[in-house]
Amino acid sequence: MRPVIRVLREDWADPQVALPAYATAGAAGADIRANLPGGDRSAGLVLAPMERRVVPTGLRIEIPEGFEVQIRPRSGLALRHGISLPNTPGTIDSDYRGPLGVLLVNLGAEPVVIAHGERIAQMIVAPVVRAEFAEAERLGETARGAGGFGSTGRG
C-alpha cells in the first residue's frame, strides 16, 4: 500500500509553487521547493557562507501513523554551491502538524540566492519501526566488539 501524505498550503503561500513531487519514475525522494513570503519572492533569500536558515515551504503535511518523512539535501545544490542540511536527515514525525521548513546551511565560500519556487531539498517517506528498550546486565559478543569510529580500517 502506498502511503498518502496530505498537504495543506499555508494561507500566505504562493499556490503557483508546485507541491512535493518525484522528478523521475525511479526517484526515491520528492523534491520540495522554497515558498517565500511575499516580500522576499522577487529577490530571493540570500544565504551567506556558513549561515544557517530555515527556508519556508508554505506547507504543512499529515503523515500517516507508522511512517516518517526524512528531509535530505539535494546533491546538485551541494556540489555546485555547498548547500546542505546541518541536521541531515531531518525527521518529521507522523504527529507533527506545524509548518514545514527546511534548515539549510551554506558550506560554500560565496553567498547563494535561494529563489522563490526553487527545489531546496528532497523528502523521503519511510516506514517506522518502534523498538522496546530493556535494561541488560551484559550484551552479546560479536567479532567487532567495542570497536568504534574507524575500527574497521580503511579501504
DATAGI-V883034 format. One record per pair of residues at least 12 apart in sequence whose C-alpha atoms are under 10 Angstrom apart, sorted by the first residue. I is the first residue (numbers start at 0). J is the second residue. D is the distance in Angstrom with one decimal. If there is no record, write none. Layout:
i = [I I]
j = [J J]
d = [D D]
//
This chain:
i = [2 2 2 2 2 2 2 2 3 3 3 3 4 4 4 4 4 4 4 4 4 5 5 5 5 5 6 6 6 6 6 6 6 7 7 7 7 7 7 7 8 8 8 8 8 8 8 9 9 9 9 9 9 9 10 10 11 11 11 11 11 11 12 12 12 12 12 12 12 12 13 13 13 13 13 13 13 13 13 14 14 15 15 16 16 16 16 16 16 16 16 16 16 17 17 17 17 17 17 17 17 18 18 18 18 18 18 19 19 19 19 19 19 19 19 20 20 20 21 21 26 26 27 27 27 27 28 28 28 28 28 28 28 28 28 28 29 29 29 29 29 29 29 30 30 30 30 30 30 30 30 30 30 30 31 31 31 31 31 31 31 31 31 31 31 31 31 31 32 32 32 32 32 32 32 32 32 32 32 32 32 32 32 32 33 33 33 33 33 33 33 33 33 33 33 33 33 33 33 34 34 34 34 34 34 34 34 34 34 34 35 35 35 35 35 35 35 35 35 36 36 36 36 37 39 39 40 40 40 40 41 41 42 42 42 42 43 43 43 43 43 43 43 44 44 44 44 44 45 45 45 45 45 45 46 46 46 46 46 46 46 46 46 46 46 47 47 47 47 47 47 47 47 47 48 48 48 48 48 48 48 48 48 48 48 49 49 49 49 49 49 49 49 49 49 50 50 50 50 50 50 51 51 51 51 51 51 51 51 51 52 52 52 52 52 52 52 53 53 53 53 53 53 53 54 54 54 54 54 54 54 55 55 55 55 55 55 56 56 56 56 56 56 56 56 57 57 57 58 58 58 58 58 59 59 59 59 59 59 60 60 60 60 60 60 60 60 61 61 61 61 61 61 61 62 62 62 62 62 62 62 63 63 63 63 64 64 64 64 64 65 65 65 65 65 65 65 66 66 66 66 66 66 66 66 66 67 67 67 67 67 67 67 67 67 67 67 67 68 68 68 68 68 68 68 68 68 68 68 68 68 69 69 69 69 69 69 69 69 69 69 69 70 70 70 70 70 70 70 70 70 70 70 70 70 70 70 71 71 71 71 71 71 71 71 71 71 71 71 71 71 72 72 72 72 72 72 72 72 72 72 72 72 72 73 73 73 73 73 74 74 75 76 76 76 76 76 77 77 77 77 78 79 80 80 80 80 80 80 80 80 81 81 81 81 81 81 81 82 82 82 82 82 82 82 82 82 83 83 83 83 83 83 83 83 84 84 84 84 84 84 84 84 85 85 85 85 85 86 86 86 87 87 88 88 88 89 89 89 90 90 90 91 91 92 93 101 101 101 102 102 103 103]
j = [62 63 64 65 66 124 125 126 61 62 63 124 19 60 61 62 63 66 68 93 124 59 60 61 62 63 18 19 58 59 60 61 62 57 58 59 60 61 96 98 56 57 58 59 60 98 99 34 56 57 58 59 98 99 57 58 34 35 36 37 57 58 34 35 36 37 55 56 57 58 34 35 36 37 40 56 57 115 116 34 57 34 116 31 32 33 34 35 56 57 115 116 117 30 31 32 33 34 116 117 118 30 31 32 56 57 58 31 32 56 58 118 120 121 122 32 121 122 121 122 121 123 121 122 123 124 68 69 70 71 73 120 121 122 123 124 70 118 120 121 122 123 124 70 71 72 73 117 118 119 120 121 122 123 56 58 70 73 99 100 101 116 117 118 119 120 121 122 54 55 56 57 58 100 101 113 114 115 116 117 118 119 120 121 54 55 56 57 58 100 101 113 114 115 116 117 118 119 120 54 55 56 57 58 100 114 115 116 117 118 54 55 56 57 113 114 115 116 117 55 56 57 115 115 114 115 113 114 115 116 114 115 112 113 114 115 111 112 113 114 115 116 117 111 112 113 114 115 105 110 111 112 113 114 82 103 104 105 106 107 109 110 111 112 113 104 105 106 107 108 109 110 111 112 80 81 82 104 105 106 107 108 109 110 111 81 82 103 104 105 106 107 108 109 110 103 104 105 106 107 110 82 83 84 85 102 103 104 105 106 84 100 101 102 103 104 105 84 99 100 101 102 103 104 99 100 101 102 103 113 119 98 99 100 101 102 115 98 99 100 101 115 116 118 119 98 99 100 96 97 98 99 100 95 96 97 98 99 100 91 93 94 95 96 97 98 99 91 92 93 94 95 96 97 91 92 93 94 95 96 124 92 93 94 126 92 93 94 126 127 92 93 125 126 127 128 129 91 92 93 94 124 125 126 127 128 90 91 92 93 94 95 122 123 124 125 126 127 88 89 90 91 92 93 121 122 123 124 125 126 127 87 88 89 90 91 92 121 122 123 124 125 84 86 87 88 89 90 91 100 101 102 120 121 122 123 124 83 84 85 86 87 88 89 90 101 119 120 121 122 123 84 85 86 87 88 89 101 102 103 119 120 121 122 118 119 120 121 122 120 121 119 105 111 118 119 120 104 105 106 107 107 107 105 106 107 108 109 110 111 112 104 105 106 107 108 109 111 103 104 105 106 107 111 113 119 120 102 103 104 105 106 107 119 120 101 102 103 104 105 106 119 120 102 103 104 105 106 102 103 104 102 103 121 122 123 101 102 122 122 123 124 122 124 127 127 119 120 121 119 120 119 120]
d = [8.2 6.9 9.6 9.7 8.2 8.3 9.4 9.5 8.6 7.4 7.1 9.7 9.9 6.5 5.7 5.2 6.9 9.8 9.4 9.9 8.7 8.4 5.6 5.0 6.9 8.7 8.0 9.0 6.6 5.9 4.6 6.5 9.1 8.5 5.7 5.2 6.2 8.3 9.8 9.5 8.8 5.7 4.6 6.4 8.7 9.2 10.0 9.9 8.9 5.2 5.6 7.1 7.9 9.8 8.2 9.4 9.4 9.2 7.0 7.9 7.3 10.0 6.4 7.4 7.0 8.3 9.2 7.9 4.8 7.6 6.6 7.9 8.1 8.2 9.4 9.5 7.5 9.3 8.9 9.0 9.0 9.3 8.4 9.6 7.3 8.1 6.6 9.7 8.9 9.0 8.2 5.4 8.8 9.4 8.2 7.3 9.7 9.2 7.5 9.7 9.6 8.5 7.1 7.7 9.2 9.7 8.4 4.8 7.2 9.7 9.6 9.2 9.8 8.3 7.8 9.6 9.1 9.0 8.9 9.2 10.0 9.7 8.8 8.4 6.5 8.5 10.0 9.1 8.8 8.4 9.4 8.9 5.2 5.1 4.8 7.8 9.6 9.8 8.4 5.2 5.0 6.6 8.8 9.6 9.7 9.8 8.3 9.5 6.0 7.3 5.9 4.4 6.3 9.2 7.3 9.7 9.1 9.8 9.9 10.0 9.0 8.9 8.2 5.5 6.1 5.5 5.6 6.8 9.1 8.5 6.0 9.0 9.8 10.0 9.3 9.8 9.2 7.9 5.3 5.1 4.2 5.4 7.2 8.8 6.3 5.9 4.8 7.8 9.9 8.7 8.5 7.5 7.2 5.6 5.0 5.5 6.5 6.3 8.9 7.9 5.7 4.5 5.4 8.4 9.6 8.7 5.6 5.6 8.1 9.7 7.6 6.1 7.1 7.4 9.3 8.3 5.6 7.8 9.9 8.1 9.5 8.4 8.8 9.6 9.0 7.8 9.7 7.3 5.2 8.6 8.0 7.3 8.2 8.9 7.4 8.3 9.7 6.0 5.5 4.5 5.7 9.4 9.5 8.2 5.5 5.0 6.5 8.0 9.9 6.5 5.7 4.4 6.2 8.7 9.1 8.5 7.6 6.3 9.8 9.9 8.8 5.5 5.2 6.2 7.3 8.7 6.5 9.0 8.6 8.4 6.8 4.3 6.5 8.7 9.8 9.0 9.4 8.1 5.2 6.0 5.7 5.5 5.7 5.6 7.9 9.5 9.5 9.9 6.3 5.0 5.3 7.2 8.2 9.4 9.1 8.2 5.6 5.7 7.9 9.8 9.1 9.8 9.5 8.6 8.0 6.8 5.6 4.3 6.8 9.3 9.7 9.4 8.0 5.6 5.5 6.6 9.1 9.9 9.4 5.6 5.2 4.2 6.2 8.9 8.9 5.4 5.1 6.2 7.0 8.7 8.5 7.8 6.7 4.5 6.5 8.9 9.9 7.9 6.0 5.8 7.4 9.5 8.7 9.9 9.2 7.1 7.0 7.9 9.8 8.7 6.0 5.5 8.1 8.9 6.2 5.9 4.9 5.4 9.1 9.4 9.0 9.8 8.0 6.3 7.9 7.9 7.3 9.9 9.3 6.8 7.7 7.5 6.5 9.5 8.5 7.5 4.7 7.4 8.2 8.8 8.7 9.4 6.0 8.5 9.7 8.7 5.5 7.6 9.1 8.7 9.3 7.3 8.7 5.9 5.3 7.5 8.8 9.3 7.6 6.3 10.0 6.8 5.5 4.3 5.1 8.6 6.8 5.8 5.2 5.8 9.3 9.9 9.9 8.2 5.9 5.4 6.3 6.3 9.4 8.1 5.9 5.1 6.8 7.9 9.8 6.3 5.5 4.6 6.2 8.8 9.7 8.3 5.7 5.4 4.7 6.3 9.0 8.1 5.6 5.0 6.4 7.4 8.4 9.1 6.9 5.4 4.8 6.4 7.8 9.9 7.7 9.3 6.6 5.7 4.8 6.4 9.1 8.2 6.9 9.9 8.9 5.8 5.1 6.7 9.2 9.2 9.3 5.8 5.3 6.4 7.6 5.9 9.4 9.9 7.3 7.9 9.6 9.6 9.9 8.5 7.4 4.9 6.3 9.0 8.2 6.7 5.1 6.3 9.9 8.9 9.6 9.8 9.7 9.9 9.1 7.7 8.8 9.9 8.8 8.5 8.7 9.5 8.8 7.4 7.7 5.7 8.3 7.8 8.7 7.0 9.9 8.1 5.7 4.7 4.4 8.1 9.1 9.1 6.6 5.7 4.7 6.0 7.0 8.4 10.0 8.8 9.7 8.5 5.7 5.4 6.6 7.2 9.6 9.1 8.5 7.8 5.9 4.8 5.7 8.7 9.6 9.9 8.5 7.1 6.8 6.2 9.4 9.6 7.8 9.0 9.6 9.2 9.7 9.9 9.5 9.4 8.5 8.5 9.4 9.7 9.5 10.0 9.8 9.6 9.4 9.6 7.9 7.4 9.8 9.8 9.5 8.3 8.8]
//
